[in-house]
Amino acid sequence: MSLTAREQQVLDLIRESPMSSPEDLARRLGISRAAVNVYVGHLTRKGALLGRGYLLPPARAGVVVVGGANIDIKAQIAGEVIGATSNPGRASQAPGGVARNVAENLARLGTATRLITAVGQDPAGDLLLERTAAAGVDVGPALLSPHCATGTYTAVLDAAGELVIAVAAMGVTDELTPEVLRARRGVLAGAGWIVADGNLGEAALTQLLALAAGNGTPVVFEPVSVPKAARLRPALLAGPVPYAVTPNLGELAALVGHDVPDERAAIAGAAAELHTLGITLVWVRRGGRGSLLSEAGEEGAAPDIHEFPALAARVVDVTGAGDAMLAAFLAALVGGLSAAEAARHGHAAAALTVESSHTVLPTLTPTAIRARLTAPPGDFSSGASADFAPAHRTPTQGDLP
């Protein structure tokens, strides 16, 4: 919603005194009553007022997450990985997908969350939406596609819980077209924040960024994988940009179009390139070296650079760690914390998640995160200390073209 200076003045006065008459507004603005009525008409058509009586729309709150949802199939090999043959192990399946996982984590952290995704009209889609709604996410805006099956993501993990290989069958996400997003612009307009994952197509991401910019809503963009970051780079260069991006080192290189060594100066330099496009926050995950957060300075000032170490944790399963990390980061931002404090919350959520076999930790709460942040070194839920990078890329749906 773009307002003229005069329309904004009228709206500000109505917010201050909703019971003001047109005569009161005209007197305070030094214009005629007829002019006030014209501006009120403009504000109503733009959605800043809801019809007669100067009714203001409800304050925007919560998060809308846009992107992929799928069934996760995890197979973990019991011993040494032997290629080109059958390996003994165990398997399980559960709801997954970057956007869906982020949405569930946000809901578990107490943030009002809505999910725009696409699933097939099949039992797997029904299961995904039912389980996601049960966790507290509003799945009403989801698209039920009659053309595609619900997506699946099959991950093979080694005995230590690290990803060996994965296969993503996510064609249904292509159903999230610009037209579908425009049809849900009312949902997007009601959001305080928007999360977009890299499973969106270039045209869809461009449309989403334009809609968000029109509403003045900040967008957090999660690239998901190096190929997807490279594919979506033109969308980030074409017009409105996200408020924040959350790449790993490889994805950062794809976003800036050149290699980026894992060194503070090089990462900060690449982040500065993204700042020149208008991106305010660049949060780069660095595996065992933790993460680096670059926050654009005001009026040409140098960016603020923060480095965070990886928290110690005993790794049970890395699946979902990055999604928890992003969700806790955003939940903290929504709660009014600084970007640096939000990043610390993200590291804590990731550590808690990898210490569990769950992709989305059922016990993830703000209290659990605070306890993890204040726990003495080596004193964490799973026992003995082991170096782990909460910045591991989430295997969910993320590391394939």
C-alpha positions in Angstrom: 0.0 0.0 0.0 1.6 3.3 -1.2 0.2 6.5 0.3 0.8 10.1 -0.7 2.1 12.5 1.9 -1.4 14.1 2.3 -3.1 10.7 2.6 -0.6 9.7 5.2 -1.3 12.9 7.1 -5.1 12.2 7.1 -4.5 8.6 8.2 -2.2 9.7 11.0 -4.9 12.1 12.4 -7.5 9.4 12.2 -5.3 7.0 14.1 -4.8 9.7 16.8 -8.5 10.6 17.0 -10.7 7.9 15.4 -13.9 9.9 16.4 -12.9 13.0 14.5 -15.5 14.4 12.2 -14.6 15.5 8.6 -14.8 19.1 9.8 -12.3 18.4 12.6 -9.9 16.8 10.1 -10.3 19.7 7.6 -9.6 22.3 10.3 -6.5 20.5 11.6 -5.1 20.0 8.1 -6.1 23.4 6.7 -8.1 22.0 3.8 -11.7 21.7 2.9 -14.2 19.1 4.1 -14.6 18.0 0.5 -10.9 17.4 0.2 -10.9 15.3 3.4 -13.7 13.2 1.9 -11.6 12.6 -1.3 -8.6 11.5 0.8 -10.8 9.3 2.9 -12.1 7.7 -0.3 -8.5 7.1 -1.5 -7.6 5.5 1.9 -10.6 3.2 1.8 -9.8 2.0 -1.7 -6.2 1.3 -0.7 -7.3 -0.7 2.3 -5.9 1.8 4.9 -9.5 2.4 6.2 -12.3 -0.2 6.3 -15.3 1.6 4.9 -17.4 4.1 6.7 -16.8 5.4 10.2 -13.0 5.6 9.8 -12.6 2.0 10.8 -8.9 1.1 10.9 -7.8 -2.3 9.8 -6.3 -4.5 12.5 -2.6 -4.1 13.2 -0.5 -6.4 11.2 1.0 -9.2 13.3 2.6 -12.5 13.0 4.4 -14.2 10.1 3.4 -15.6 6.8 5.7 -18.3 5.5 5.7 -19.0 1.7 7.4 -22.0 0.1 7.7 -25.8 0.2 6.0 -28.5 2.2 6.6 -32.2 1.7 6.7 -35.6 3.3 10.2 -36.3 4.7 11.4 -39.8 4.4 14.6 -40.4 6.5 16.7 -43.5 6.2 19.7 -43.8 8.6 22.4 -46.4 7.9 23.4 -48.4 11.0 27.1 -48.8 10.3 29.6 -47.9 7.7 28.2 -46.5 4.4 28.8 -48.9 1.5 28.0 -47.6 -1.9 26.1 -49.3 -4.7 24.5 -51.9 -2.4 21.9 -52.4 0.3 22.9 -51.0 3.8 21.1 -52.1 7.0 19.4 -49.3 8.9 16.1 -47.8 9.9 13.6 -45.5 8.2 10.8 -43.1 9.2 8.6 -40.5 7.6 7.2 -37.2 8.9 5.9 -33.8 7.7 8.7 -31.7 6.3 9.7 -29.0 3.9 11.7 -25.8 4.6 8.7 -23.4 4.7 6.5 -25.9 6.5 9.2 -26.7 9.1 9.9 -23.0 9.7 6.2 -22.3 10.1 5.8 -25.1 12.7 8.8 -24.0 14.6 7.5 -20.4 14.7 4.1 -21.6 16.0 5.8 -23.7 18.7 7.7 -20.5 19.7 4.4 -18.7 20.2 4.4 -16.7 17.0 1.1 -16.4 15.0 1.9 -18.1 11.7 0.2 -18.7 8.4 1.5 -21.0 5.6 1.2 -20.5 1.9 2.3 -23.7 0.3 1.2 -26.2 -2.3 0.3 -29.9 -1.7 -1.5 -32.4 -3.8 -5.1 -33.5 -3.4 -4.0 -36.8 -1.9 -3.6 -38.5 1.5 0.0 -37.2 1.9 -1.3 -33.6 1.4 -4.1 -34.2 3.9 -1.6 -35.5 6.4 0.8 -32.6 5.9 -1.9 -30.0 6.4 -3.5 -31.8 9.3 -0.3 -32.2 11.3 0.8 -28.7 10.5 -2.5 -27.2 11.7 -2.3 -29.4 14.8 1.0 -27.6 15.7 -0.7 -24.2 15.6 -0.1 -23.1 12.0 -2.9 -21.6 10.0 -2.9 -23.6 6.8 -6.0 -22.0 5.3 -4.0 -20.2 2.5 -2.4 -23.4 1.2 -3.1 -24.4 -2.4 -4.5 -27.9 -3.0 -3.3 -28.8 -6.5 -5.3 -31.2 -8.6 -2.4 -31.6 -11.0 0.6 -32.7 -8.9 1.2 -35.2 -6.1 2.4 -33.9 -2.7 6.1 -33.4 -2.6 8.5 -35.9 -1.0 12.1 -35.5 0.3 14.1 -38.7 0.9 17.3 -38.3 2.9 19.9 -41.0 3.6 21.9 -40.3 6.8 25.0 -42.0 8.0 25.3 -43.5 11.5 26.4 -40.1 12.9 23.2 -38.5 11.6 25.0 -36.6 8.8 23.5 -36.4 5.3 24.9 -38.8 2.7 22.5 -38.1 -0.2 19.0 -36.9 -0.7 16.3 -36.8 -3.4 13.7 -34.1 -3.6 10.5 -34.5 -5.7 9.0 -31.1 -5.3 7.3 -30.3 -8.6 4.1 -29.3 -6.8 5.8 -26.2 -5.4 5.8 -24.9 -9.0 2.1 -24.4 -8.5 2.9 -21.4 -6.4 2.6 -19.0 -9.3 2.5 -15.2 -9.3 -1.3 -15.6 -9.8 -1.7 -17.8 -6.8 0.2 -15.2 -4.7 -1.8 -12.3 -6.0 -5.0 -14.2 -5.0 -3.6 -14.3 -1.5 -2.5 -10.7 -1.3 -4.9 -10.1 1.6 -3.1 -12.8 3.6 0.2 -11.2 2.8 -1.1 -7.7 3.6 -1.9 -8.9 7.1 1.6 -10.1 8.0 4.1 -8.3 10.1 6.8 -10.4 8.5 7.1 -12.7 5.5 9.5 -15.7 5.1 10.2 -16.9 1.5 12.1 -20.0 0.8 14.2 -20.8 -2.3 11.7 -23.4 -3.6 9.7 -20.6 -5.1 10.2 -19.9 -8.8 11.9 -16.7 -10.0 8.6 -15.1 -11.2 6.8 -16.1 -7.9 9.6 -14.7 -5.8 9.6 -11.4 -7.8 5.8 -11.1 -7.3 6.1 -11.9 -3.6 8.7 -9.2 -3.1 6.7 -6.7 -5.0 3.5 -7.4 -3.0 5.5 -7.2 0.3 7.1 -3.9 -0.8 3.7 -2.5 -1.6 2.6 -3.4 1.9 5.8 -2.2 3.6 6.3 -5.8 5.0 9.9 -7.0 5.6 10.8 -10.3 3.9 13.3 -12.9 5.1 14.7 -15.0 2.2 16.1 -18.4 2.9 17.9 -19.6 -0.2 17.7 -23.4 0.6 20.5 -24.5 -1.7 23.3 -23.2 -3.9 21.6 -24.0 -7.2 18.4 -22.4 -6.0 20.2 -19.3 -4.8 21.9 -19.0 -8.2 18.5 -19.5 -10.0 16.8 -16.8 -7.9 19.6 -14.2 -8.0 17.9 -12.4 -10.9 14.8 -11.9 -8.8 16.9 -10.3 -6.1 18.5 -7.9 -8.7 15.3 -7.1 -10.5 13.4 -4.8 -8.0 12.3 -4.9 -4.4 14.7 -6.9 -2.2 14.3 -8.8 1.0 15.0 -7.2 4.3 17.2 -10.1 5.3 18.8 -13.1 3.6 20.1 -16.2 5.5 22.6 -18.1 3.2 25.3 -20.5 4.0 28.7 -19.7 2.5 28.0 -21.5 -0.8 24.7 -19.8 -1.2 26.2 -16.4 -0.4 28.7 -17.0 -3.2 25.8 -17.8 -5.5 23.9 -14.6 -4.5 26.9 -12.3 -5.2 28.1 -14.2 -8.3 31.6 -15.1 -7.2 33.5 -17.3 -4.7 33.6 -16.2 -1.1 36.4 -17.6 1.1 35.5 -18.6 4.7 37.2 -15.6 6.1 35.6 -12.7 8.1 36.8 -10.0 5.7 35.6 -11.9 2.6 32.2 -12.7 4.0 31.8 -9.1 5.2 32.7 -7.9 1.8 30.2 -10.1 0.1 27.5 -9.1 2.6 28.3 -5.4 1.8 27.6 -6.2 -1.9 24.1 -7.3 -0.8 23.7 -4.3 1.4 24.2 -2.1 -1.7 21.1 -3.7 -3.2 19.1 -2.6 -0.2 19.2 -5.8 1.9 19.5 -4.8 5.6 20.5 -8.1 7.3 22.8 -10.8 5.9 23.2 -13.7 8.2 25.8 -16.2 7.0 26.0 -19.7 8.5 29.5 -21.1 8.5 29.3 -24.7 9.7 31.6 -25.4 12.6 32.8 -21.8 12.6 29.4 -20.6 13.7 27.8 -17.6 11.8 28.4 -14.1 10.8 25.7 -11.4 10.9 26.2 -8.2 8.9 23.7 -5.4 9.6 23.7 -2.4 7.1 24.7 0.9 8.6 22.6 4.0 8.3 23.3 6.7 5.8 26.4 5.2 4.4 27.9 4.1 7.7 29.9 0.9 7.8 27.9 -2.3 8.5 27.8 -3.7 12.0 29.5 -7.1 11.9 28.8 -9.8 14.6 30.4 -13.2 14.8 28.8 -16.1 16.8 30.5 -19.4 17.7 28.8 -22.7 17.1 27.2 -24.1 20.3 28.4 -27.4 21.6 25.9 -30.2 21.1 25.7 -34.0 20.8 24.5 -34.6 17.3 21.6 -37.1 17.0 20.2 -35.9 13.7 20.9 -32.7 11.8 17.6 -32.8 9.9 15.7 -29.6 10.6 18.4 -27.7 12.4 18.6 -24.8 9.9 14.8 -24.5 9.8 14.7 -24.2 13.6 17.6 -21.7 13.5 15.7 -19.4 11.1 12.5 -19.7 13.0 14.0 -18.8 16.3 15.9 -15.9 14.7 12.6 -14.5 13.3 10.6 -15.2 16.4 13.1 -13.1 18.3 12.9 -10.3 15.8 9.1 -10.3 16.0 9.5 -10.2 19.8 11.5 -7.0 19.5 15.0 -8.3 20.1 18.0 -7.0 18.2 19.3 -8.9 15.2 22.4 -10.0 17.2 20.3 -11.4 20.0 18.0 -13.0 17.5 21.0 -14.8 16.0 21.9 -16.2 19.4 18.4 -17.5 19.8 18.8 -19.2 16.4 21.9 -21.0 17.4 20.3 -22.2 20.6 17.3 -23.6 18.7 19.5 -25.4 16.2 21.5 -27.0 19.0 18.4 -28.2 20.7 17.1 -29.6 17.5 20.2 -31.7 16.6 20.2 -33.2 20.0 16.8 -34.8 19.1 15.7 -37.2 16.5 12.8 -34.9 15.6 12.9 -32.7 12.5 10.8 -30.1 14.4 11.4 -30.4 18.2 8.0 -30.8 19.9 9.4 -29.2 23.1 10.9 -26.1 21.4 9.7 -23.1 23.4 11.1 -19.7 24.3 11.8 -21.0 27.7 13.9 -23.9 26.3 15.9 -21.5 24.1 16.6 -19.2 27.1 17.7 -22.2 29.2 20.0 -23.4 26.3 21.6 -19.9 26.1 22.3 -19.7 29.8 23.5 -23.3 30.3 27.1 -23.7 31.4 29.5 -24.9 28.6 29.1 -28.6 28.1 25.9 -28.7 30.2 23.2 -29.5 27.7 20.3 -31.9 27.3 22.0 -34.8 25.6 25.0 -35.2 27.9 28.6 -35.1 26.8 29.9 -32.1 24.8 30.7 -32.4 21.1 31.4 -29.6 18.7 28.6 -29.1 16.3 27.7 -26.3 13.9 24.1 -25.3 14.3 24.8 -23.7 11.0 24.7 -27.1 9.2 22.4 -26.8 6.2 19.1 -28.5 6.9 19.0 -31.6 4.8 15.3 -31.0 4.4 14.7 -30.2 0.8 17.7 -28.1 0.6 20.9 -29.4 -1.0 19.7 -30.4 -4.4 19.2 -28.4 -7.6 
